[in-house]
Structures are given as C-alpha cells and as structure tokens.
Amino acid sequence: MTKKRILILVALVLLGIQAIRPNRSVPEVDPSKDFAAMYPGDPEIEQLFKDACYDCHSHETKYPWYSEIAPVSWIIQDHVNHGKGHLNFNEWGNRGKAKRSHALEEMVEETMEGEMPLKPYANMHPEARLTKGERKQLVGWWKTLRP
C-alpha cells in the first residue's frame, strides 16, 4: 500500500468517526439545589468558583471548539462525565448532610494541595488557573459552610 493510499484511508477514518458524537444531554435540575443557590456568597468568589469548577462538576459545561472533533470529543466528554459523577454542584442539595460535609472537606483539601482544578484543564482554560490567594479565598468560603 502506498503512502498516499494510507493517508487517504486515515483521512477517511478520521472523517467517518466525526459522526460518532458523545452524549451531551443535560437533565432537568432544580436550580434551588445548586451549590451557589444554597450558599450565596461574595459575587467575585462565586464567579471564581464557577470559572474553576463548574465546567467539569456541573451541567453547565462550556465546551471549547476542539471538543467537537473526534476522538478529542470522546476524551473530553469522558473527563466531564467522570467529574460530574464524582461531584455535581447543580445537584448539591440532593446530597445528604454527611456527604455534603465530606465533599466540602475534599474540596478544601484538593484545592489547597493544587489538585483541583486539574492542571491539564487549567493549562487550557486560563480563567480556571487559581493563584494561592484565590485558593485561600475559595477555601475560606467553603470552610464557613462546613457544619
């Protein structure tokens, strides 16, 4: 098989897989169960929180242009599904008190240790990059919410 035929075959496969789209359906949610609705805080800190966390941990994902191209679209959707499966801020009020308390502890710990937002995500989304001061602001707010 010649190089030209291989390139044509690869191009056709890449073109063909574009028809396989990830499921991005958004379920109906009760807005009163959203984390930000349940714990209104300083608007600047809330915006910081949403910019850093909501793309992967809510039904409010803002997909970048490159997330429309397979197989990248599949990888990104898998990451978003994993993030929402672990913690979804739109469904915060559906969690029991103990689970909310534990989630707040994890949020504090992972944010202070620089584990969240994930570095690859923050590298591609400058609005999600948190300075030490911003991390302290978020953690300070979250600590006031723990029972």
N, CA, C and O atoms as a GROMACS GRO file, in nm:
protein
  588
    1MET      N    1   0.086  -0.118   0.000
    1MET     CA    2   0.000   0.000   0.000
    1MET      C    3   0.090   0.124   0.000
    1MET      O    4   0.186   0.131   0.076
    2THR      N    5   0.060   0.218  -0.082
    2THR     CA    6   0.143   0.337  -0.092
    2THR      C    7   0.111   0.434   0.020
    2THR      O    8   0.006   0.426   0.084
    3LYS      N    9   0.203   0.526   0.041
    3LYS     CA   10   0.183   0.628   0.146
    3LYS      C   11   0.057   0.711   0.117
    3LYS      O   12  -0.016   0.747   0.209
    4LYS      N   13   0.035   0.739  -0.009
    4LYS     CA   14  -0.081   0.820  -0.047
    4LYS      C   15  -0.211   0.748  -0.009
    4LYS      O   16  -0.303   0.810   0.044
    5ARG      N   17  -0.218   0.619  -0.034
    5ARG     CA   18  -0.339   0.542  -0.001
    5ARG      C   19  -0.358   0.534   0.151
    5ARG      O   20  -0.470   0.541   0.201
    6ILE      N   21  -0.248   0.519   0.222
    6ILE     CA   22  -0.257   0.514   0.368
    6ILE      C   23  -0.309   0.647   0.421
    6ILE      O   24  -0.396   0.649   0.509
    7LEU      N   25  -0.257   0.757   0.369
    7LEU     CA   26  -0.304   0.890   0.412
    7LEU      C   27  -0.452   0.909   0.380
    7LEU      O   28  -0.527   0.964   0.461
    8ILE      N   29  -0.494   0.865   0.264
    8ILE     CA   30  -0.636   0.877   0.226
    8ILE      C   31  -0.721   0.792   0.320
    8ILE      O   32  -0.828   0.836   0.364
    9LEU      N   33  -0.677   0.672   0.350
    9LEU     CA   34  -0.751   0.584   0.441
    9LEU      C   35  -0.761   0.646   0.581
    9LEU      O   36  -0.868   0.646   0.641
   10VAL      N   37  -0.651   0.699   0.631
   10VAL     CA   38  -0.652   0.764   0.763
   10VAL      C   39  -0.747   0.884   0.761
   10VAL      O   40  -0.824   0.902   0.855
   11ALA      N   41  -0.742   0.964   0.656
   11ALA     CA   42  -0.831   1.080   0.645
   11ALA      C   43  -0.977   1.037   0.643
   11ALA      O   44  -1.061   1.100   0.707
   12LEU      N   45  -1.008   0.931   0.570
   12LEU     CA   46  -1.146   0.882   0.564
   12LEU      C   47  -1.193   0.830   0.700
   12LEU      O   48  -1.307   0.853   0.739
   13VAL      N   49  -1.104   0.761   0.771
   13VAL     CA   50  -1.140   0.712   0.905
   13VAL      C   51  -1.165   0.830   0.998
   13VAL      O   52  -1.265   0.833   1.069
   14LEU      N   53  -1.074   0.928   0.996
   14LEU     CA   54  -1.093   1.046   1.082
   14LEU      C   55  -1.222   1.120   1.047
   14LEU      O   56  -1.292   1.167   1.136
   15LEU      N   57  -1.252   1.130   0.921
   15LEU     CA   58  -1.376   1.195   0.879
   15LEU      C   59  -1.497   1.113   0.923
   15LEU      O   60  -1.596   1.168   0.972
   16GLY      N   61  -1.489   0.983   0.907
   16GLY     CA   62  -1.600   0.895   0.944
   16GLY      C   63  -1.632   0.895   1.092
   16GLY      O   64  -1.749   0.888   1.130
   17ILE      N   65  -1.530   0.902   1.177
   17ILE     CA   66  -1.556   0.898   1.321
   17ILE      C   67  -1.620   1.026   1.373
   17ILE      O   68  -1.667   1.031   1.487
   18GLN      N   69  -1.623   1.130   1.289
   18GLN     CA   70  -1.688   1.255   1.332
   18GLN      C   71  -1.838   1.234   1.352
   18GLN      O   72  -1.903   1.312   1.422
   19ALA      N   73  -1.893   1.131   1.291
   19ALA     CA   74  -2.036   1.101   1.305
   19ALA      C   75  -2.069   1.041   1.442
   19ALA      O   76  -2.185   1.037   1.481
   20ILE      N   77  -1.968   0.994   1.513
   20ILE     CA   78  -1.990   0.934   1.645
   20ILE      C   79  -1.976   1.044   1.750
   20ILE      O   80  -1.865   1.077   1.791
   21ARG      N   81  -2.088   1.099   1.791
   21ARG     CA   82  -2.091   1.214   1.882
   21ARG      C   83  -2.114   1.169   2.026
   21ARG      O   84  -2.192   1.078   2.050
   22PRO      N   85  -2.045   1.233   2.121
   22PRO     CA   86  -2.072   1.200   2.262
   22PRO      C   87  -2.208   1.255   2.306
   22PRO      O   88  -2.256   1.353   2.250
   23ASN      N   89  -2.267   1.190   2.404
   23ASN     CA   90  -2.395   1.234   2.459
   23ASN      C   91  -2.371   1.353   2.552
   23ASN      O   92  -2.304   1.341   2.654
   24ARG      N   93  -2.427   1.466   2.515
   24ARG     CA   94  -2.412   1.587   2.597
   24ARG      C   95  -2.548   1.637   2.646
   24ARG      O   96  -2.565   1.756   2.671
   25SER      N   97  -2.642   1.547   2.658
   25SER     CA   98  -2.774   1.588   2.705
   25SER      C   99  -2.765   1.636   2.849
   25SER      O  100  -2.687   1.584   2.929
   26VAL      N  101  -2.846   1.735   2.880
   26VAL     CA  102  -2.846   1.794   3.014
   26VAL      C  103  -2.981   1.765   3.079
   26VAL      O  104  -3.085   1.804   3.026
   27PRO      N  105  -2.980   1.697   3.193
   27PRO     CA  106  -3.107   1.665   3.259
   27PRO      C  107  -3.169   1.789   3.324
   27PRO      O  108  -3.101   1.888   3.351
   28GLU      N  109  -3.297   1.780   3.348
   28GLU     CA  110  -3.366   1.886   3.423
   28GLU      C  111  -3.314   1.885   3.566
   28GLU      O  112  -3.302   1.779   3.627
   29VAL      N  113  -3.283   2.002   3.618
   29VAL     CA  114  -3.237   2.011   3.756
   29VAL      C  115  -3.314   2.121   3.828
   29VAL      O  116  -3.361   2.216   3.766
   30ASP      N  117  -3.325   2.106   3.957
   30ASP     CA  118  -3.390   2.206   4.041
   30ASP      C  119  -3.285   2.311   4.076
   30ASP      O  120  -3.190   2.281   4.148
   31PRO      N  121  -3.299   2.435   4.025
   31PRO     CA  122  -3.198   2.538   4.049
   31PRO      C  123  -3.175   2.567   4.197
   31PRO      O  124  -3.067   2.614   4.235
   32SER      N  125  -3.274   2.540   4.281
   32SER     CA  126  -3.258   2.567   4.424
   32SER      C  127  -3.162   2.468   4.489
   32SER      O  128  -3.118   2.490   4.602
   33LYS      N  129  -3.130   2.358   4.420
   33LYS     CA  130  -3.039   2.256   4.474
   33LYS      C  131  -2.893   2.284   4.437
   33LYS      O  132  -2.803   2.214   4.481
   34ASP      N  133  -2.871   2.389   4.357
   34ASP     CA  134  -2.736   2.423   4.314
   34ASP      C  135  -2.655   2.478   4.431
   34ASP      O  136  -2.708   2.551   4.515
   35PHE      N  137  -2.528   2.443   4.436
   35PHE     CA  138  -2.439   2.487   4.544
   35PHE      C  139  -2.445   2.638   4.562
   35PHE      O  140  -2.465   2.686   4.674
   36ALA      N  141  -2.429   2.713   4.452
   36ALA     CA  142  -2.426   2.859   4.461
   36ALA      C  143  -2.559   2.916   4.506
   36ALA      O  144  -2.562   3.021   4.571
   37ALA      N  145  -2.670   2.851   4.473
   37ALA     CA  146  -2.801   2.897   4.518
   37ALA      C  147  -2.821   2.869   4.667
   37ALA      O  148  -2.885   2.948   4.737
   38MET      N  149  -2.766   2.758   4.713
   38MET     CA  150  -2.783   2.721   4.853
   38MET      C  151  -2.691   2.802   4.945
   38MET      O  152  -2.724   2.827   5.061
   39TYR      N  153  -2.576   2.843   4.892
   39TYR     CA  154  -2.478   2.916   4.973
   39TYR      C  155  -2.433   3.042   4.901
   39TYR      O  156  -2.318   3.052   4.859
   40PRO      N  157  -2.522   3.139   4.885
   40PRO     CA  158  -2.480   3.260   4.816
   40PRO      C  159  -2.367   3.328   4.894
   40PRO      O  160  -2.370   3.339   5.017
   41GLY      N  161  -2.269   3.371   4.820
   41GLY     CA  162  -2.154   3.436   4.883
   41GLY      C  163  -2.115   3.559   4.805
   41GLY      O  164  -2.192   3.612   4.725
   42ASP      N  165  -1.994   3.603   4.829
   42ASP     CA  166  -1.939   3.718   4.758
   42ASP      C  167  -1.943   3.688   4.607
   42ASP      O  168  -1.892   3.584   4.564
   43PRO      N  169  -2.001   3.777   4.527
   43PRO     CA  170  -2.014   3.750   4.383
   43PRO      C  171  -1.881   3.722   4.313
   43PRO      O  172  -1.875   3.639   4.222
   44GLU      N  173  -1.775   3.790   4.354
   44GLU     CA  174  -1.645   3.765   4.291
   44GLU      C  175  -1.594   3.625   4.321
   44GLU      O  176  -1.540   3.557   4.234
   45ILE      N  177  -1.611   3.582   4.446
   45ILE     CA  178  -1.566   3.448   4.484
   45ILE      C  179  -1.653   3.343   4.416
   45ILE      O  180  -1.603   3.239   4.372
   46GLU      N  181  -1.783   3.369   4.407
   46GLU     CA  182  -1.873   3.276   4.336
   46GLU      C  183  -1.832   3.260   4.190
   46GLU      O  184  -1.832   3.149   4.137
   47GLN      N  185  -1.797   3.372   4.126
   47GLN     CA  186  -1.756   3.365   3.985
   47GLN      C  187  -1.625   3.289   3.971
   47GLN      O  188  -1.608   3.209   3.879
   48LEU      N  189  -1.533   3.313   4.063
   48LEU     CA  190  -1.407   3.239   4.065
   48LEU      C  191  -1.434   3.089   4.078
   48LEU      O  192  -1.374   3.007   4.007
   49PHE      N  193  -1.524   3.055   4.168
   49PHE     CA  194  -1.565   2.916   4.192
   49PHE      C  195  -1.623   2.855   4.065
   49PHE      O  196  -1.585   2.745   4.025
   50LYS      N  197  -1.715   2.926   4.001
   50LYS     CA  198  -1.778   2.873   3.880
   50LYS      C  199  -1.676   2.859   3.767
   50LYS      O  200  -1.679   2.760   3.694
   51ASP      N  201  -1.588   2.957   3.752
   51ASP     CA  202  -1.487   2.950   3.646
   51ASP      C  203  -1.392   2.832   3.665
   51ASP      O  204  -1.351   2.769   3.568
   52ALA      N  205  -1.359   2.802   3.789
   52ALA     CA  206  -1.261   2.697   3.817
   52ALA      C  207  -1.323   2.558   3.827
   52ALA      O  208  -1.255   2.459   3.803
   53CYS      N  209  -1.451   2.550   3.862
   53CYS     CA  210  -1.508   2.420   3.898
   53CYS      C  211  -1.626   2.372   3.814
   53CYS      O  212  -1.642   2.252   3.792
   54TYR      N  213  -1.709   2.463   3.765
   54TYR     CA  214  -1.837   2.423   3.707
   54TYR      C  215  -1.826   2.354   3.571
   54TYR      O  216  -1.916   2.278   3.535
   55ASP      N  217  -1.720   2.379   3.495
   55ASP     CA  218  -1.711   2.313   3.364
   55ASP      C  219  -1.709   2.161   3.377
   55ASP      O  220  -1.768   2.091   3.294
   56CYS      N  221  -1.643   2.110   3.479
   56CYS     CA  222  -1.633   1.964   3.496
   56CYS      C  223  -1.727   1.910   3.603
   56CYS      O  224  -1.756   1.791   3.606
   57HIS      N  225  -1.775   1.997   3.691
   57HIS     CA  226  -1.854   1.950   3.805
   57HIS      C  227  -1.995   2.010   3.807
   57HIS      O  228  -2.048   2.039   3.914
   58SER      N  229  -2.054   2.027   3.689
   58SER     CA  230  -2.194   2.073   3.682
   58SER      C  231  -2.247   2.039   3.543
   58SER      O  232  -2.175   1.988   3.457
   59HIS      N  233  -2.374   2.069   3.523
   59HIS     CA  234  -2.435   2.051   3.391
   59HIS      C  235  -2.418   2.177   3.307
   59HIS      O  236  -2.482   2.192   3.203
   60GLU      N  237  -2.332   2.269   3.352
   60GLU     CA  238  -2.312   2.397   3.283
   60GLU      C  239  -2.180   2.402   3.208
   60GLU      O  240  -2.117   2.508   3.200
   61THR      N  241  -2.137   2.291   3.156
   61THR     CA  242  -2.010   2.282   3.086
   61THR      C  243  -2.010   2.372   2.963
   61THR      O  244  -2.103   2.370   2.883
   62LYS      N  245  -1.903   2.451   2.950
   62LYS     CA  246  -1.882   2.532   2.829
   62LYS      C  247  -1.776   2.460   2.748
   62LYS      O  248  -1.657   2.462   2.780
   63TYR      N  249  -1.819   2.395   2.642
   63TYR     CA  250  -1.728   2.315   2.562
   63TYR      C  251  -1.649   2.403   2.465
   63TYR      O  252  -1.707   2.484   2.394
   64PRO      N  253  -1.516   2.387   2.462
   64PRO     CA  254  -1.435   2.463   2.366
   64PRO      C  255  -1.450   2.405   2.225
   64PRO      O  256  -1.500   2.294   2.208
   65TRP      N  257  -1.407   2.479   2.127
   65TRP     CA  258  -1.423   2.438   1.987
   65TRP      C  259  -1.363   2.301   1.959
   65TRP      O  260  -1.421   2.222   1.885
   66TYR      N  261  -1.248   2.272   2.017
   66TYR     CA  262  -1.180   2.146   1.986
   66TYR      C  263  -1.252   2.025   2.045
   66TYR      O  264  -1.219   1.911   2.012
   67SER      N  265  -1.349   2.050   2.132
   67SER     CA  266  -1.426   1.938   2.189
   67SER      C  267  -1.530   1.885   2.090
   67SER      O  268  -1.604   1.791   2.121
   68GLU      N  269  -1.536   1.945   1.974
   68GLU     CA  270  -1.629   1.900   1.870
   68GLU      C  271  -1.564   1.800   1.775
   68GLU      O  272  -1.631   1.744   1.688
   69ILE      N  273  -1.435   1.777   1.791
   69ILE     CA  274  -1.360   1.693   1.698
   69ILE      C  275  -1.327   1.559   1.761
   69ILE      O  276  -1.257   1.552   1.862
   70ALA      N  277  -1.378   1.452   1.701
   70ALA     CA  278  -1.347   1.316   1.749
   70ALA      C  279  -1.202   1.284   1.709
   70ALA      O  280  -1.158   1.326   1.602
   71PRO      N  281  -1.130   1.213   1.790
   71PRO     CA  282  -1.164   1.148   1.915
   71PRO      C  283  -1.149   1.236   2.038
   71PRO      O  284  -1.177   1.193   2.150
   72VAL      N  285  -1.103   1.362   2.019
   72VAL     CA  286  -1.087   1.453   2.133
   72VAL      C  287  -1.220   1.472   2.205
   72VAL      O  288  -1.223   1.479   2.328
   73SER      N  289  -1.329   1.480   2.131
   73SER     CA  290  -1.462   1.499   2.191
   73SER      C  291  -1.496   1.386   2.287
   73SER      O  292  -1.557   1.410   2.391
   74TRP      N  293  -1.456   1.265   2.254
   74TRP     CA  294  -1.485   1.150   2.341
   74TRP      C  295  -1.406   1.160   2.471
   74TRP      O  296  -1.459   1.132   2.578
   75ILE      N  297  -1.280   1.199   2.461
   75ILE     CA  298  -1.193   1.209   2.579
   75ILE      C  299  -1.244   1.318   2.672
   75ILE      O  300  -1.254   1.297   2.793
   76ILE      N  301  -1.277   1.434   2.615
   76ILE     CA  302  -1.326   1.544   2.697
   76ILE      C  303  -1.457   1.506   2.764
   76ILE      O  304  -1.476   1.532   2.882
   77GLN      N  305  -1.549   1.444   2.690
   77GLN     CA  306  -1.677   1.406   2.749
   77GLN      C  307  -1.658   1.304   2.860
   77GLN      O  308  -1.729   1.308   2.960
   78ASP      N  309  -1.564   1.213   2.843
   78ASP     CA  310  -1.534   1.116   2.947
   78ASP      C  311  -1.485   1.186   3.074
   78ASP      O  312  -1.524   1.150   3.184
   79HIS      N  313  -1.399   1.286   3.058
   79HIS     CA  314  -1.349   1.362   3.173
   79HIS      C  315  -1.463   1.437   3.243
   79HIS      O  316  -1.472   1.437   3.365
   80VAL      N  317  -1.549   1.501   3.163
   80VAL     CA  318  -1.662   1.575   3.220
   80VAL      C  319  -1.757   1.478   3.291
   80VAL      O  320  -1.801   1.507   3.402
   81ASN      N  321  -1.788   1.366   3.230
   81ASN     CA  322  -1.876   1.268   3.294
   81ASN      C  323  -1.817   1.218   3.425
   81ASN      O  324  -1.889   1.201   3.524
   82HIS      N  325  -1.687   1.194   3.425
   82HIS     CA  326  -1.620   1.149   3.548
   82HIS      C  327  -1.629   1.257   3.656
   82HIS      O  328  -1.661   1.228   3.771
   83GLY      N  329  -1.602   1.382   3.618
   83GLY     CA  330  -1.610   1.492   3.714
   83GLY      C  331  -1.749   1.509   3.772
   83GLY      O  332  -1.765   1.524   3.893
   84LYS      N  333  -1.851   1.507   3.686
   84LYS     CA  334  -1.989   1.520   3.733
   84LYS      C  335  -2.032   1.399   3.815
   84LYS      O  336  -2.110   1.412   3.909
   85GLY      N  337  -1.981   1.283   3.779
   85GLY     CA  338  -2.014   1.162   3.855
   85GLY      C  339  -1.958   1.167   3.995
   85GLY      O  340  -2.018   1.115   4.089
   86HIS      N  341  -1.843   1.229   4.009
   86HIS     CA  342  -1.780   1.239   4.140
   86HIS      C  343  -1.845   1.349   4.224
   86HIS      O  344  -1.870   1.331   4.343
   87LEU      N  345  -1.874   1.463   4.160
   87LEU     CA  346  -1.931   1.577   4.232
   87LEU      C  347  -1.999   1.669   4.131
   87LEU      O  348  -1.935   1.718   4.038
   88ASN      N  349  -2.128   1.692   4.149
   88ASN     CA  350  -2.204   1.778   4.059
   88ASN      C  351  -2.267   1.890   4.141
   88ASN      O  352  -2.358   1.865   4.221
   89PHE      N  353  -2.219   2.012   4.121
   89PHE     CA  354  -2.267   2.125   4.201
   89PHE      C  355  -2.411   2.162   4.171
   89PHE      O  356  -2.477   2.223   4.256
   90ASN      N  357  -2.463   2.127   4.054
   90ASN     CA  358  -2.604   2.152   4.024
   90ASN      C  359  -2.696   2.064   4.107
   90ASN      O  360  -2.813   2.095   4.125
   91GLU      N  361  -2.643   1.954   4.158
   91GLU     CA  362  -2.723   1.858   4.236
   91GLU      C  363  -2.679   1.853   4.382
   91GLU      O  364  -2.704   1.755   4.451
   92TRP      N  365  -2.613   1.958   4.428
   92TRP     CA  366  -2.558   1.963   4.563
   92TRP      C  367  -2.665   1.936   4.669
   92TRP      O  368  -2.641   1.860   4.763
   93GLY      N  369  -2.781   1.995   4.654
   93GLY     CA  370  -2.888   1.981   4.752
   93GLY      C  371  -2.947   1.841   4.759
   93GLY      O  372  -3.020   1.810   4.853
   94ASN      N  373  -2.917   1.757   4.662
   94ASN     CA  374  -2.966   1.619   4.664
   94ASN      C  375  -2.878   1.528   4.748
   94ASN      O  376  -2.915   1.414   4.776
   95ARG      N  377  -2.763   1.579   4.790
   95ARG     CA  378  -2.671   1.501   4.874
   95ARG      C  379  -2.714   1.515   5.019
   95ARG      O  380  -2.764   1.620   5.059
   96GLY      N  381  -2.694   1.411   5.097
   96GLY     CA  382  -2.722   1.420   5.239
   96GLY      C  383  -2.622   1.510   5.309
   96GLY      O  384  -2.518   1.544   5.252
   97LYS      N  385  -2.653   1.550   5.432
   97LYS     CA  386  -2.565   1.641   5.507
   97LYS      C  387  -2.424   1.584   5.522
   97LYS      O  388  -2.326   1.656   5.504
   98ALA      N  389  -2.415   1.457   5.554
   98ALA     CA  390  -2.283   1.395   5.574
   98ALA      C  391  -2.203   1.396   5.445
   98ALA      O  392  -2.082   1.421   5.447
   99LYS      N  393  -2.268   1.369   5.332
   99LYS     CA  394  -2.198   1.369   5.204
   99LYS      C  395  -2.156   1.510   5.164
   99LYS      O  396  -2.049   1.529   5.106
  100ARG      N  397  -2.241   1.608   5.194
  100ARG     CA  398  -2.203   1.747   5.164
  100ARG      C  399  -2.084   1.789   5.249
  100ARG      O  400  -1.992   1.853   5.199
  101SER      N  401  -2.087   1.752   5.376
  101SER     CA  402  -1.976   1.787   5.465
  101SER      C  403  -1.846   1.722   5.417
  101SER      O  404  -1.741   1.787   5.415
  102HIS      N  405  -1.854   1.596   5.380
  102HIS     CA  406  -1.735   1.526   5.330
  102HIS      C  407  -1.685   1.590   5.200
  102HIS      O  408  -1.565   1.606   5.181
  103ALA      N  409  -1.778   1.625   5.112
  103ALA     CA  410  -1.740   1.687   4.986
  103ALA      C  411  -1.670   1.821   5.011
  103ALA      O  412  -1.572   1.854   4.944
  104LEU      N  413  -1.721   1.899   5.107
  104LEU     CA  414  -1.656   2.026   5.140
  104LEU      C  415  -1.514   2.003   5.191
  104LEU      O  416  -1.422   2.077   5.154
  105GLU      N  417  -1.496   1.902   5.273
  105GLU     CA  418  -1.361   1.868   5.322
  105GLU      C  419  -1.269   1.835   5.205
  105GLU      O  420  -1.155   1.881   5.199
  106GLU      N  421  -1.319   1.756   5.112
  106GLU     CA  422  -1.240   1.718   4.994
  106GLU      C  423  -1.209   1.839   4.907
  106GLU      O  424  -1.098   1.853   4.856
  107MET      N  425  -1.307   1.927   4.891
  107MET     CA  426  -1.287   2.048   4.811
  107MET      C  427  -1.176   2.133   4.871
  107MET      O  428  -1.088   2.181   4.799
  108VAL      N  429  -1.180   2.151   5.002
  108VAL     CA  430  -1.078   2.230   5.071
  108VAL      C  431  -0.941   2.166   5.051
  108VAL      O  432  -0.845   2.232   5.011
  109GLU      N  433  -0.933   2.038   5.079
  109GLU     CA  434  -0.805   1.967   5.072
  109GLU      C  435  -0.747   1.968   4.930
  109GLU      O  436  -0.631   2.003   4.910
  110GLU      N  437  -0.828   1.931   4.832
  110GLU     CA  438  -0.777   1.921   4.696
  110GLU      C  439  -0.744   2.056   4.636
  110GLU      O  440  -0.651   2.068   4.555
  111THR      N  441  -0.818   2.159   4.675
  111THR     CA  442  -0.788   2.293   4.623
  111THR      C  443  -0.660   2.346   4.685
  111THR      O  444  -0.576   2.403   4.615
  112MET      N  445  -0.644   2.330   4.816
  112MET     CA  446  -0.522   2.380   4.881
  112MET      C  447  -0.398   2.304   4.835
  112MET      O  448  -0.290   2.362   4.827
  113GLU      N  449  -0.412   2.177   4.804
  113GLU     CA  450  -0.298   2.098   4.758
  113GLU      C  451  -0.270   2.116   4.609
  113GLU      O  452  -0.175   2.059   4.556
  114GLY      N  453  -0.353   2.196   4.542
  114GLY     CA  454  -0.333   2.221   4.400
  114GLY      C  455  -0.376   2.108   4.309
  114GLY      O  456  -0.340   2.104   4.192
  115GLU      N  457  -0.454   2.014   4.364
  115GLU     CA  458  -0.501   1.901   4.284
  115GLU      C  459  -0.620   1.938   4.196
  115GLU      O  460  -0.645   1.875   4.094
  116MET      N  461  -0.693   2.041   4.237
  116MET     CA  462  -0.807   2.089   4.160
  116MET      C  463  -0.794   2.240   4.145
  116MET      O  464  -0.747   2.308   4.237
  117PRO      N  465  -0.833   2.294   4.032
  117PRO     CA  466  -0.867   2.222   3.911
  117PRO      C  467  -0.746   2.146   3.856
  117PRO      O  468  -0.631   2.181   3.882
  118LEU      N  469  -0.776   2.042   3.780
  118LEU     CA  470  -0.669   1.961   3.723
  118LEU      C  471  -0.577   2.047   3.637
  118LEU      O  472  -0.624   2.134   3.563
  119LYS      N  473  -0.449   2.022   3.646
  119LYS     CA  474  -0.351   2.102   3.572
  119LYS      C  475  -0.374   2.103   3.420
  119LYS      O  476  -0.368   2.210   3.360
  120PRO      N  477  -0.401   1.988   3.357
  120PRO     CA  478  -0.426   1.993   3.212
  120PRO      C  479  -0.546   2.083   3.177
  120PRO      O  480  -0.544   2.152   3.075
  121TYR      N  481  -0.648   2.081   3.261
  121TYR     CA  482  -0.764   2.167   3.237
  121TYR      C  483  -0.726   2.314   3.254
  121TYR      O  484  -0.757   2.397   3.168
  122ALA      N  485  -0.658   2.345   3.363
  122ALA     CA  486  -0.618   2.484   3.390
  122ALA      C  487  -0.523   2.536   3.281
  122ALA      O  488  -0.527   2.654   3.248
  123ASN      N  489  -0.440   2.449   3.228
  123ASN     CA  490  -0.349   2.491   3.121
  123ASN      C  491  -0.425   2.535   2.997
  123ASN      O  492  -0.380   2.625   2.926
  124MET      N  493  -0.538   2.473   2.970
  124MET     CA  494  -0.618   2.506   2.851
  124MET      C  495  -0.723   2.614   2.878
  124MET      O  496  -0.781   2.669   2.785
  125HIS      N  497  -0.748   2.643   3.006
  125HIS     CA  498  -0.852   2.738   3.044
  125HIS      C  499  -0.795   2.838   3.145
  125HIS      O  500  -0.801   2.814   3.265
  126PRO      N  501  -0.740   2.948   3.098
  126PRO     CA  502  -0.675   3.045   3.188
  126PRO      C  503  -0.766   3.095   3.300
  126PRO      O  504  -0.717   3.126   3.409
  127GLU      N  505  -0.896   3.103   3.276
  127GLU     CA  506  -0.989   3.151   3.379
  127GLU      C  507  -0.997   3.056   3.497
  127GLU      O  508  -1.044   3.093   3.604
  128ALA      N  509  -0.952   2.933   3.479
  128ALA     CA  510  -0.957   2.833   3.587
  128ALA      C  511  -0.827   2.826   3.667
  128ALA      O  512  -0.820   2.755   3.767
  129ARG      N  513  -0.726   2.899   3.624
  129ARG     CA  514  -0.599   2.898   3.697
  129ARG      C  515  -0.616   2.979   3.824
  129ARG      O  516  -0.656   3.096   3.821
  130LEU      N  517  -0.586   2.917   3.936
  130LEU     CA  518  -0.604   2.982   4.065
  130LEU      C  519  -0.470   3.018   4.126
  130LEU      O  520  -0.378   2.936   4.132
  131THR      N  521  -0.459   3.142   4.172
  131THR     CA  522  -0.341   3.184   4.246
  131THR      C  523  -0.355   3.131   4.388
  131THR      O  524  -0.461   3.083   4.427
  132LYS      N  525  -0.248   3.140   4.465
  132LYS     CA  526  -0.255   3.098   4.606
  132LYS      C  527  -0.360   3.180   4.680
  132LYS      O  528  -0.434   3.126   4.762
  133GLY      N  529  -0.367   3.309   4.650
  133GLY     CA  530  -0.465   3.395   4.715
  133GLY      C  531  -0.608   3.355   4.680
  133GLY      O  532  -0.695   3.354   4.767
  134GLU      N  533  -0.631   3.323   4.554
  134GLU     CA  534  -0.765   3.280   4.512
  134GLU      C  535  -0.801   3.146   4.575
  134GLU      O  536  -0.916   3.125   4.615
  135ARG      N  537  -0.704   3.057   4.585
  135ARG     CA  538  -0.730   2.929   4.652
  135ARG      C  539  -0.771   2.954   4.797
  135ARG      O  540  -0.864   2.892   4.848
  136LYS      N  541  -0.701   3.045   4.863
  136LYS     CA  542  -0.733   3.077   5.003
  136LYS      C  543  -0.872   3.138   5.014
  136LYS      O  544  -0.945   3.108   5.109
  137GLN      N  545  -0.911   3.222   4.919
  137GLN     CA  546  -1.045   3.281   4.921
  137GLN      C  547  -1.152   3.173   4.910
  137GLN      O  548  -1.246   3.169   4.989
  138LEU      N  549  -1.137   3.085   4.813
  138LEU     CA  550  -1.235   2.977   4.796
  138LEU      C  551  -1.242   2.889   4.919
  138LEU      O  552  -1.350   2.858   4.969
  139VAL      N  553  -1.126   2.848   4.968
  139VAL     CA  554  -1.121   2.761   5.084
  139VAL      C  555  -1.180   2.831   5.206
  139VAL      O  556  -1.250   2.768   5.285
  140GLY      N  557  -1.153   2.959   5.221
  140GLY     CA  558  -1.211   3.034   5.333
  140GLY      C  559  -1.363   3.033   5.328
  140GLY      O  560  -1.428   3.015   5.431
  141TRP      N  561  -1.419   3.053   5.210
  141TRP     CA  562  -1.565   3.049   5.193
  141TRP      C  563  -1.617   2.910   5.226
  141TRP      O  564  -1.714   2.896   5.300
  142TRP      N  565  -1.554   2.808   5.170
  142TRP     CA  566  -1.601   2.671   5.192
  142TRP      C  567  -1.592   2.631   5.338
  142TRP      O  568  -1.678   2.558   5.387
  143LYS      N  569  -1.490   2.677   5.407
  143LYS     CA  570  -1.476   2.641   5.549
  143LYS      C  571  -1.590   2.699   5.633
  143LYS      O  572  -1.628   2.640   5.733
  144THR      N  573  -1.643   2.814   5.592
  144THR     CA  574  -1.756   2.872   5.666
  144THR      C  575  -1.883   2.791   5.648
  144THR      O  576  -1.977   2.805   5.726
  145LEU      N  577  -1.888   2.706   5.547
  145LEU     CA  578  -2.008   2.629   5.516
  145LEU      C  579  -2.011   2.493   5.584
  145LEU      O  580  -2.116   2.428   5.590
  146ARG      N  581  -1.896   2.451   5.634
  146ARG     CA  582  -1.892   2.319   5.699
  146ARG      C  583  -1.959   2.325   5.835
  146ARG      O  584  -1.944   2.423   5.908
  147PRO      N  585  -2.033   2.219   5.868
  147PRO     CA  586  -2.103   2.218   5.998
  147PRO      C  587  -2.006   2.206   6.114
  147PRO      O  588  -2.048   2.204   6.230
   0.00000   0.00000   0.00000
